Amino acid sequence: MKYLYSTPISMPRGTHYGSDYWIIYSKKLQRQVHLYSMLEHANFIVLEMDSHVEYFCEQPLKITDYNASKQQSVFDFWVYFTNGTYEFQEIKYSSELEEKTESALRSQKQIAFQNNWCKEQNHAYRVVTEKDLYKSEYYINNLEILYSFVLRQTTSIIPEKEKALYEFLLTGSQTISAIEKQAIFNEESVMANLALLYYKGSIAIDILHRPLDKKTEIGLCVSENIIY
């Protein structure tokens, strides 16, 4: 089976250390996703809007140390990428990796356990912190706005309109305002179409350096590594 994990482990809210609880629809997974902290929610938005992520599962697997400790742990995410690689992810605040509080030491023990298990099973493992997710003060909020437009888009983009946009962008990066003036899309559907093209990995949008607005720059993805 291509996707090793597709059904989340049931996690009663009272058993999780997360301070928030989210139920949000994933277009990528075609189902609702349950998230237990602001960081998990931010990570979900990043995974959902990353065209290099083909699939993911939250709370995918519980592992147990059958030696003396009998320690158990549930991974936060399992992520499958379009290049065929995959990894387990644990989402933590960076302070939990460094401090000596009881909570931080518990997190460090959990991470060591997960990391050792992944090494033994030959699985990739990554700890994702707020420093990875909040790349700028605008990044996550802009992704959330784009995703809200993606969810509203119920029809496919007309190929001729997509081609017209690409031809316009061949002249260089353009602002959303400039794209609107080209009248390629109906005025009310410009953002939804741009958001969907970003979701597909067809265009790049500068979501790092300013709030999403008419001055936001749009460009073609000339390489798979492009990022604003």
Helices and strands as residue ranges (DSSP letters): G 13-15, E 22-26, E 31-35, H 38-49, E 53-58, E 62-64, E 72-74, E 77-81, E 86-91, G 94-97, H 102-121, E 124-128, H 130-133, H 139-152, H 159-169, E 174-175, H 176-181, G 187-189, H 190-200, E 203-205, E 217-220
